[in-house]
Amino acid sequence: TDEIMQQEIRPLVAVDIIEQLHRQFAILSGGRGKDGAPIITFPEFAGFSDIPDEDFLNVVTYLTSIPSLEAASIGFIIIIDRRRDKWSAVKASLTRIAGAFPGNLQLVFVLRPSRFIQRTIADIGIKLYRDDFKMKVPIIMLNSVSDLHGYIDKSQLTRELGGTLEYGHSQWIHHRTAIENFAMTVKTIAQMLQTFGTDLAETELPNDVQCTEDLLSAHTDHHCKLKDELKLAVKQGATLLTCIREPVTRSANSKLSPDELENVATVERLLAQLDETERAFDQFWTKHHLKLEQCLQLRHFEHDFREVKLALDNLMEAQAGFADIGDSVTRVEHLLREQKELEEKGQEPLEKAQSLALHGEQLIQNNHYAVDSIRPKCVELRRICDDFTNETKKKYDILGKSLELHKQLDKASQWCEAGIYLLASQAVDKCQSQEGAETALVEIEKFLVTAKEHQLSNPKEFYNQFDMILTPEIKANAQRILKKLEDVQEMFDKRHVSLKKLAAKQTRPVQPVAPHPESSPKRASPKITRPAGVGICNEYHFFFHVCFVELFVNEHYNSPPFLSFSHIINELIETERVYVEELQSIIEGYASEMDNPNLVHLIPSALQNKKDILFGNLPEIYEFHNRHEIENCIENPELLARCFLKRKEDLQIYEKYCQNKPRSEALWRQCGDSIFFQECQRKLDHKLSLDAYLLKPVQRITKYQLLLKEMLKCSKNSEGTAELEEALATVLDIIKSANDSMHQIAITGYEGDVSELGKLLMQGSFNVWTDHKKGHNKVKDLARFKPMQRHLFLYTKMLLFCKKREENTDGHEKTASYSFKNSLKMSTVGITENVKGDNKKFEIWYNGREEVYIIQASSVELKNTWISEIRKVLTGQLEACR
C-alpha cells in the first residue's frame, strides 16, 4: 500500500524546517537501544531555552516520524547531554521534552553537568522535581559517557558520546531532503498517471479520421512525457540509493545504521512502487492505445467505405441507366461498347471494394472492438460487387441476344435490298428477247438460292427464341421485315413467272452486248452488272429507278400502323452515322492516300493531279453531314423538317456532285483496276470497291426522300405535317435537279455558257413540229406531218432545242449526248396551252408567231407540268417588268 498516497494531511518534511534542523539542537543519529528503540540525542546547545516552542515541536515531531512504525512503537530513548551546562538547562530541557515530546518514551538519559556544584544541584533537583516533569518513564542521571555505555552499546552512539557510530548532520539532512523529494516525485507521478488514466478512461472516441489522429497523437505525446518523467524518477531513486549505500560501497568494513537501512528500504519501496505503478499504467495504456488505434482503423475504414460506397452507387446508377437494348446492330454494338467501358470503369471501385471488405475481415479477425459495425459494411460491399457483376453479365446476355436478333433482321433486310436492286437492275427492254429473259431468269434463280441463309427462321421459332427482348418496337420492326420478305418473295415469284414465259417465246437472235466489267474482285454482295446500253445519263436514271422500286416495296411493307415515328428517326440517325463514317473512310483511306509519298509510285499517270475529278466535292458533302445536326432531332423530331428546310440551299452540293459524276466515272473506268485502289481497299478492309462508295451520295439523297415519306405517313393531320411536306418537296426538287443536271452536262454544240441561262427547270424528250410564216411552203407542209425528235431544256432565261444522240464507248456502253439545234429567249416567247385535235400538244411561238413550235408530250400530265413551269417563268418576267 502506498503510505504516502494514503495520507490525507501533508506530513512535515525536512525542507519545511531546514533552518531548525541545521541548528542541530536535536538529532536522530541512527543509533538504537538494545531492544531496537530509536535514540534521539539532544546535544549540548547553549541557547536551547531560547528555541521557540513551535520550532522545538516541529523538529521533535519530525524526528519521531522518521523511524518505522515498528521501531517507533518500542519507544524512543532520549539522551540529553548537559555536561557543560547548568541544572537550569537540564530542568528546562526535561520540562520542554516532557510537555512536547510527541512519541512514546522508553528511557531518558541525562548526562548531568560535570562541575561539582552543578552536579550536586542536579541530583537534588531531580529528586525534588521528578514529578513535575510528568514523565512516566525513568529518568536516569549519568555522570559520564562511560556510565551511558553501560546502557547503550558504543556502536549505537556517536563519537561525541564516546561511541563509534559515524554521523554527519549535513549529510543526514541531505539524505532526508533527497528521500522526501523522491517520495514527493513518486507521489506526483502517481497522481499524474492516475489523472491521465482517468482522462483516458473518460475520453469519448471521435467520429472522424482527423480528430482521431489528433487525439491519438496528443495522448501518445502525453504518454511519452509521462514515461520520460518515470525514467527520470527511477534514475533519481537509483542515484539516491547509491548515495545512501556509498559508505558500504567505499569500505567493506562499514555498516549502515538502522536508520540508514530504513532509508534504503524506503527508497527501495518507493522504487518498487514506481515500478508497479508504471507496469499498471503500461497495461492500461496498451489497452487504451490499442483502442485508439482500432478507432483510427475504424474511422479510416468508415471513410473509405463511404467513398467506395458512393463510387459503387454511382456505378450501379450508371448501370441502371443502361435500360436500352438497342433497335439496330449499330446501336447494340454501341451499347456493348458503352457496357464494356462501364465495366472497365467499374474495375477500380470494385477492386477497392473487395480490398476494403478483405481489410474489414482482417480487422474482425484481429478482435476489433467494433465488429458489429464492420461486418455489415463488409457484407454490403460484397453484395454490391456481386450485384454489379451479375447485372453486367445479364446486360451482356440481353445485348448479345439483341445483337443476334438485329443481325438476323439486317440479314433479311439486306437480302430484300439486294433483291430489289436486282429486280430494278434488270432492264425491261433487254428481257423482251429470249436470251435476255433467260439471262435474267438465271440471275433470279441464282439469287433465290441465297434466300434460306439470309432470311429469318420460322416466325414462331423466332419469337420464341427472342421472347425476352421483344419490345413492341422490335416486334413491330420484325413484323415489318417479315412482311417485306413476303412482298419481295412475291415480286420474285411474279418476275420468275414472267421471265419463264418470255424465255419460252421464239424470237430472232439479238446481238449480245458485253456487260460493264467489275473493277474489283472484292464484291461482297451479289454482283449485279449494269445493263448494257445504259449511258451516263441513263445510269443515273437507273440508280433513281432502284430507289423508286425500293420505295414501292417500302410503302407496301411499311403500311402497318405499328411503325413508329421514333423508329424512323432512329433509322435516319443510325444510317446518317454510318453514311458519315463511310464518307470519312473514303476521304482518309483513298483521297488522302493519293498525297502519300509512299504510294505515289502506285498511282497511274492518268490519275495524277486528278483527285478533284475522281472524288468531286465529296469532302464538302462530308463536312456538311459531319455537323451532326440530325442527331439533335432525336429528342425533338419536329425539328427534323426544319433542319432540311434550313439547309435547303446547302443541299445543292448534291447537284454539284452529280454534275461531276460522269467525269469521275470515266476516270474510274480508266484507272479503277490499278494496284493503288486495291491496296487502299485492303487497308480499309472494305468489301466493296471505291466506285460503289462513290455512289453513296446519290443513294443517300434518295434515302432522305423515302424516310420523309414514311414520316409523313406517321404524322398525318398532326402538327408539323406541313413542314414535313415542304421538306419532302425540297428533297424531291434536289433529286430532280440532280437528274436534270446529268442531262445538261451532255449538251454539245452550244456556243454560250449554259450556267448563264439561269436555273434548269425542266428537261425531256418531245415530238416537235415547226411552222415558219416566212418559210417555204414545202417546209410548212412537212411541218404538219413529220415531227422531229427533240430534247428540250427549259431554263429561266432560255429554252433549248437539242437532238439526242447515242454513241458507243469502249465497245460496251452507249453514251447519250444532246446536240444543240435551236434556242428561244424566254423574254420573247408566248404560249398556246391547247392545240385543236390533240390534248397532249401545246404551242410555243416567237416574235408574233413568225416562228411556231408545236410540241407533243407523251402524256397530258407531262404537258400540264411543262405549261405550268413555262407560265411561272413568263409570269415572273411580267412581274419583274412591272
LINSULTA-V602202 format. One record per helix or strand of 3 or more residues. SS is the DSSP state (2 for helix, 1 for strand). FROM is the first residue (numbers start at 0). LEN is the number of residues. Records with the same first field share a line. If there is no record, write none. Layout:
# LINSULTA-V602202
SS->FROM-LEN + FROM-LEN
This chain:
# LINSULTA-V602202
2->2-4 + 13-10 + 47-3 + 52-14 + 68-6 + 86-14 + 115-14 + 130-3 + 144-5 + 153-3 + 158-3 + 168-34 + 208-36 + 245-5 + 257-63 + 328-37 + 370-55 + 429-3 + 433-16 + 450-4 + 458-7 + 466-3 + 471-33 + 535-22 + 564-31 + 596-6 + 604-3 + 610-5 + 617-8 + 629-4 + 638-8 + 649-22 + 674-10 + 689-5 + 695-19 + 720-24 + 753-4 + 776-9 + 859-22
1->26-6 + 37-5 + 75-6 + 104-7 + 138-4 + 759-13 + 787-8 + 797-12 + 812-13 + 828-4 + 840-6 + 850-6
